């Protein structure tokens, strides 16, 4: 968490100093942009995700995205996801396109539930259990991105790429001796990148993002 605070402080200092250097230029007015995530539907855990960006100063903005993880042919999960982002633009003027750097905090809750046969007593018998397997993920990511000139257009196109880390905590109601149907080994099978059920414990994984958002300028 201390690295997150340090990164956000650096962004704020960068924004203040850069804004002072451009006081004689035509600065951006305050803007609100509503966005819809396009690529989130193609993730292993598909998400319907919308966001709002608010530009407070010439080079500084805050963006909040909320998403719902829905069931699909490749995912039997449901859940919620939040992406909170502080952003600093490279330029204070309303040019054709704008590059930016950002720091993002991720929170995600996922649940897989259903009824399944589990082996008990080291394979002595099977028991049918109504299971709930939960995941709580927190992550941090620095990002770089590019957006169009939203000050001369009513539409927004936002492309971003980032690499960070995330920690996922697993908890289920499946008894410990029934964990043969789960896998607590890291990187040994498709549980890598949180693809399968896990019983208990946690793991730290890369947090990688390639996003494309489209939307409109609200004001």
C-alpha positions as a Markdown table, in Angstrom:
| # | Residue | x | y | z |
|---|---|---|---|---|
| 1 | Unk | 0.0 | 0.0 | 0.0 |
| 2 | Unk | 2.9 | 2.4 | 0.7 |
| 3 | Unk | 4.0 | 2.0 | -3.0 |
| 4 | Unk | 0.5 | 3.1 | -4.1 |
| 5 | Unk | 0.6 | 6.2 | -1.9 |
| 6 | Unk | 4.1 | 7.1 | -3.3 |
| 7 | Unk | 2.9 | 6.7 | -6.9 |
| 8 | Unk | -0.2 | 8.8 | -6.4 |
| 9 | Unk | 2.0 | 11.5 | -4.7 |
| 10 | Unk | 4.4 | 11.5 | -7.6 |
| 11 | Unk | 1.4 | 12.0 | -10.0 |
| 12 | Unk | 0.1 | 14.9 | -7.9 |
| 13 | Unk | 3.5 | 16.6 | -7.8 |
| 14 | Unk | 3.9 | 16.1 | -11.5 |
| 15 | Unk | 0.5 | 17.5 | -12.2 |
| 16 | Unk | 1.2 | 20.6 | -10.0 |
| 17 | Unk | 4.6 | 21.4 | -11.5 |
| 18 | Unk | 3.4 | 20.8 | -15.1 |
| 19 | Unk | 0.3 | 22.9 | -14.6 |
| 20 | Unk | 2.5 | 25.8 | -13.4 |
| 21 | Unk | 4.7 | 25.5 | -16.5 |
| 22 | Unk | 1.7 | 26.0 | -18.7 |
| 23 | Unk | -0.1 | 28.9 | -17.1 |
| 24 | Unk | 0.2 | 31.0 | -20.2 |
| 25 | Unk | -1.4 | 28.4 | -22.4 |
| 26 | Unk | -5.1 | 27.7 | -23.1 |
| 27 | Unk | -5.9 | 25.2 | -20.4 |
| 28 | Unk | -8.6 | 22.4 | -20.4 |
| 29 | Unk | -11.9 | 23.2 | -18.8 |
| 30 | Unk | -13.5 | 20.8 | -16.4 |
| 31 | Unk | -15.1 | 17.8 | -18.1 |
| 32 | Unk | -17.1 | 14.6 | -17.3 |
| 33 | Unk | -16.8 | 11.6 | -19.6 |
| 34 | Unk | -18.9 | 8.5 | -19.4 |
| 35 | Unk | -17.2 | 5.4 | -20.8 |
| 36 | Unk | -18.0 | 1.8 | -21.7 |
| 37 | Unk | -15.3 | -0.9 | -21.7 |
| 38 | Unk | -15.1 | -2.8 | -25.0 |
| 39 | Unk | -12.3 | -5.4 | -24.3 |
| 40 | Unk | -13.6 | -6.5 | -20.9 |
| 41 | Unk | -16.1 | -8.8 | -22.6 |
| 42 | Unk | -13.2 | -10.8 | -24.0 |
| 43 | Unk | -11.5 | -11.5 | -20.7 |
| 44 | Unk | -11.4 | -15.0 | -19.2 |
| 45 | Unk | -14.0 | -13.7 | -16.7 |
| 46 | Unk | -16.1 | -11.5 | -19.0 |
| 47 | Unk | -17.2 | -8.2 | -17.5 |
| 48 | Unk | -19.8 | -5.5 | -18.3 |
| 49 | Unk | -18.0 | -2.4 | -17.2 |
| 50 | Unk | -18.8 | 1.3 | -17.3 |
| 51 | Unk | -16.8 | 4.2 | -16.0 |
| 52 | Unk | -16.8 | 8.0 | -15.3 |
| 53 | Unk | -13.8 | 10.2 | -15.7 |
| 54 | Unk | -13.9 | 13.7 | -14.2 |
| 55 | Unk | -11.2 | 16.2 | -15.3 |
| 56 | Unk | -10.7 | 18.6 | -12.3 |
| 57 | Unk | -7.6 | 20.5 | -13.5 |
| 58 | Unk | -5.8 | 21.1 | -16.8 |
| 59 | Unk | -3.8 | 17.9 | -16.5 |
| 60 | Unk | -5.4 | 15.9 | -13.6 |
| 61 | Unk | -8.4 | 13.7 | -13.5 |
| 62 | Unk | -10.0 | 10.8 | -11.5 |
| 63 | Unk | -11.7 | 7.9 | -13.1 |
| 64 | Unk | -14.0 | 5.2 | -11.5 |
| 65 | Unk | -15.1 | 2.1 | -13.3 |
| 66 | Unk | -17.5 | -0.5 | -12.0 |
| 67 | Unk | -18.2 | -3.9 | -13.6 |
| 68 | Unk | -20.3 | -7.0 | -13.3 |
| 69 | Unk | -18.7 | -10.4 | -14.0 |
| 70 | Unk | -21.3 | -12.5 | -15.8 |
| 71 | Unk | -21.6 | -16.2 | -16.6 |
| 72 | Unk | -20.6 | -17.3 | -20.0 |
| 73 | Unk | -19.8 | -20.5 | -21.9 |
| 74 | Unk | -16.2 | -20.2 | -20.7 |
| 75 | Unk | -16.9 | -18.9 | -17.2 |
| 76 | Unk | -19.2 | -20.2 | -14.4 |
| 77 | Unk | -18.5 | -17.3 | -12.2 |
| 78 | Unk | -20.3 | -14.1 | -11.1 |
| 79 | Unk | -18.8 | -11.2 | -9.3 |
| 80 | Unk | -18.1 | -7.4 | -9.1 |
| 81 | Unk | -15.1 | -5.4 | -10.1 |
| 82 | Unk | -13.9 | -1.9 | -9.3 |
| 83 | Unk | -11.1 | 0.1 | -10.9 |
| 84 | Unk | -10.2 | 3.4 | -9.3 |
| 85 | Unk | -7.7 | 5.6 | -11.2 |
| 86 | Unk | -5.8 | 8.9 | -10.7 |
| 87 | Unk | -4.6 | 10.2 | -14.1 |
| 88 | Unk | -2.1 | 12.9 | -15.2 |
| 89 | Unk | -2.1 | 14.1 | -18.8 |
| 90 | Unk | 1.2 | 15.1 | -20.5 |
| 91 | Unk | -0.2 | 18.3 | -21.9 |
| 92 | Unk | -2.4 | 21.0 | -20.5 |
| 93 | Unk | -3.7 | 22.2 | -23.9 |
| 94 | Unk | -6.5 | 20.9 | -26.0 |
| 95 | Unk | -4.6 | 19.1 | -28.7 |
| 96 | Unk | -5.7 | 16.5 | -31.2 |
| 97 | Unk | -4.7 | 13.5 | -28.9 |
| 98 | Unk | -3.6 | 13.3 | -25.3 |
| 99 | Unk | -1.2 | 10.9 | -23.7 |
| 100 | Unk | -1.3 | 10.2 | -20.0 |
| 101 | Unk | 0.1 | 8.2 | -17.1 |
| 102 | Unk | -2.1 | 6.8 | -14.3 |
| 103 | Unk | -2.1 | 4.8 | -11.1 |
| 104 | Unk | -5.0 | 2.3 | -10.7 |
| 105 | Unk | -6.3 | 0.3 | -7.7 |
| 106 | Unk | -8.2 | -2.9 | -8.5 |
| 107 | Unk | -10.7 | -4.7 | -6.3 |
| 108 | Unk | -12.6 | -7.8 | -7.5 |
| 109 | Unk | -15.0 | -10.2 | -5.9 |
| 110 | Unk | -15.8 | -13.5 | -7.6 |
| 111 | Unk | -17.9 | -16.5 | -6.6 |
| 112 | Unk | -18.4 | -19.9 | -8.0 |
| 113 | Unk | -21.2 | -21.9 | -6.5 |
| 114 | Unk | -23.2 | -25.0 | -7.2 |
| 115 | Unk | -23.6 | -28.7 | -6.2 |
| 116 | Unk | -20.9 | -31.2 | -6.7 |
| 117 | Unk | -19.7 | -34.6 | -5.5 |
| 118 | Unk | -16.6 | -34.5 | -3.4 |
| 119 | Unk | -14.5 | -37.4 | -2.2 |
| 120 | Unk | -14.2 | -37.6 | 1.6 |
| 121 | Unk | -12.0 | -39.5 | 4.1 |
| 122 | Unk | -9.1 | -39.9 | 1.5 |
| 123 | Unk | -11.4 | -41.3 | -1.1 |
| 124 | Unk | -13.5 | -43.5 | 1.2 |
| 125 | Unk | -16.8 | -42.2 | 0.0 |
| 126 | Unk | -18.4 | -39.4 | -1.9 |
| 127 | Unk | -20.6 | -36.6 | -0.5 |
| 128 | Unk | -22.8 | -34.2 | -2.4 |
| 129 | Unk | -22.0 | -30.7 | -1.2 |
| 130 | Unk | -23.6 | -27.3 | -2.0 |
| 131 | Unk | -20.4 | -25.3 | -2.3 |
| 132 | Unk | -19.5 | -21.6 | -2.3 |
| 133 | Unk | -16.0 | -20.8 | -3.5 |
| 134 | Unk | -15.1 | -17.0 | -3.1 |
| 135 | Unk | -12.2 | -15.0 | -4.4 |
| 136 | Unk | -11.2 | -11.5 | -3.2 |
| 137 | Unk | -8.6 | -9.7 | -5.3 |
| 138 | Unk | -6.8 | -6.5 | -4.7 |
| 139 | Unk | -4.2 | -5.1 | -7.1 |
| 140 | Unk | -2.2 | -2.1 | -8.1 |
| 141 | Unk | -1.1 | -1.0 | -11.5 |
| 142 | Unk | 0.8 | 1.9 | -13.2 |
| 143 | Unk | -0.6 | 2.6 | -16.7 |
| 144 | Unk | 0.1 | 4.6 | -19.8 |
| 145 | Unk | -2.7 | 5.6 | -22.3 |
| 146 | Unk | -3.9 | 7.7 | -25.1 |
| 147 | Unk | -7.2 | 9.4 | -25.7 |
| 148 | Unk | -8.7 | 11.6 | -28.4 |
| 149 | Unk | -9.4 | 15.3 | -28.1 |
| 150 | Unk | -12.6 | 15.2 | -26.0 |
| 151 | Unk | -12.7 | 19.0 | -26.0 |
| 152 | Unk | -13.5 | 19.1 | -29.8 |
| 153 | Unk | -15.6 | 16.0 | -29.9 |
| 154 | Unk | -18.7 | 14.6 | -28.1 |
| 155 | Unk | -17.2 | 11.1 | -28.3 |
| 156 | Unk | -14.3 | 9.6 | -26.3 |
| 157 | Unk | -11.9 | 6.8 | -27.3 |
| 158 | Unk | -9.5 | 5.8 | -24.6 |
| 159 | Unk | -6.7 | 3.2 | -25.0 |
| 160 | Unk | -4.5 | 2.1 | -22.1 |
| 161 | Unk | -1.9 | -0.5 | -21.2 |
| 162 | Unk | -0.6 | -1.4 | -17.7 |
| 163 | Unk | 1.4 | -4.0 | -15.8 |
| 164 | Unk | 1.2 | -4.4 | -12.0 |
| 165 | Unk | 0.6 | -7.0 | -9.3 |
| 166 | Unk | -2.5 | -8.4 | -7.6 |
| 167 | Unk | -3.1 | -10.6 | -4.6 |
| 168 | Unk | -6.0 | -13.1 | -4.6 |
| 169 | Unk | -7.5 | -14.6 | -1.5 |
| 170 | Unk | -9.5 | -17.8 | -1.7 |
| 171 | Unk | -12.1 | -19.1 | 0.7 |
| 172 | Unk | -14.7 | -21.9 | 0.3 |
| 173 | Unk | -17.1 | -24.0 | 2.5 |
| 174 | Unk | -15.6 | -27.2 | 1.2 |
| 175 | Unk | -14.2 | -29.4 | 4.0 |
| 176 | Unk | -10.4 | -29.8 | 4.0 |
| 177 | Unk | -10.4 | -33.5 | 3.3 |
| 178 | Unk | -12.5 | -32.9 | 0.2 |
| 179 | Unk | -10.0 | -30.6 | -1.4 |
| 180 | Unk | -9.0 | -33.2 | -4.0 |
| 181 | Unk | -11.4 | -31.5 | -6.3 |
| 182 | Unk | -9.5 | -28.2 | -5.7 |
| 183 | Unk | -5.9 | -27.4 | -6.3 |
| 184 | Unk | -3.7 | -25.4 | -4.0 |
| 185 | Unk | -0.5 | -25.6 | -6.0 |
| 186 | Unk | 0.5 | -22.4 | -7.7 |
| 187 | Unk | 1.4 | -22.4 | -11.5 |
| 188 | Unk | 0.9 | -26.1 | -11.8 |
| 189 | Unk | -2.4 | -26.2 | -13.8 |
| 190 | Unk | -5.1 | -23.8 | -15.1 |
| 191 | Unk | -5.5 | -22.2 | -11.7 |
| 192 | Unk | -2.8 | -19.9 | -12.9 |
| 193 | Unk | -4.4 | -16.5 | -13.5 |
| 194 | Unk | -7.4 | -17.6 | -11.3 |
| 195 | Unk | -9.0 | -19.8 | -13.9 |
| 196 | Unk | -10.2 | -22.7 | -11.6 |
| 197 | Unk | -11.6 | -23.3 | -8.2 |
| 198 | Unk | -9.4 | -23.0 | -5.2 |
| 199 | Unk | -10.2 | -24.1 | -1.6 |
| 200 | Unk | -8.3 | -21.7 | 0.7 |
| 201 | Unk | -5.2 | -19.6 | 0.7 |
| 202 | Unk | -3.8 | -16.8 | -1.4 |
| 203 | Unk | -1.4 | -16.1 | -4.3 |
| 204 | Unk | 0.3 | -13.1 | -5.9 |
| 205 | Unk | 0.0 | -12.8 | -9.7 |
| 206 | Unk | 0.8 | -10.4 | -12.5 |
| 207 | Unk | -1.9 | -7.7 | -13.0 |
| 208 | Unk | -1.9 | -7.0 | -16.8 |
| 209 | Unk | -4.4 | -4.7 | -18.6 |
| 210 | Unk | -5.1 | -3.9 | -22.2 |
| 211 | Unk | -8.2 | -1.7 | -22.4 |
| 212 | Unk | -10.3 | 0.1 | -24.9 |
| 213 | Unk | -13.1 | 2.4 | -23.7 |
| 214 | Unk | -15.5 | 4.4 | -25.8 |
| 215 | Unk | -18.1 | 6.8 | -24.6 |
| 216 | Unk | -19.4 | 10.4 | -24.7 |
| 217 | Unk | -18.7 | 13.7 | -23.1 |
| 218 | Unk | -21.4 | 14.5 | -20.6 |
| 219 | Unk | -20.4 | 18.2 | -20.2 |
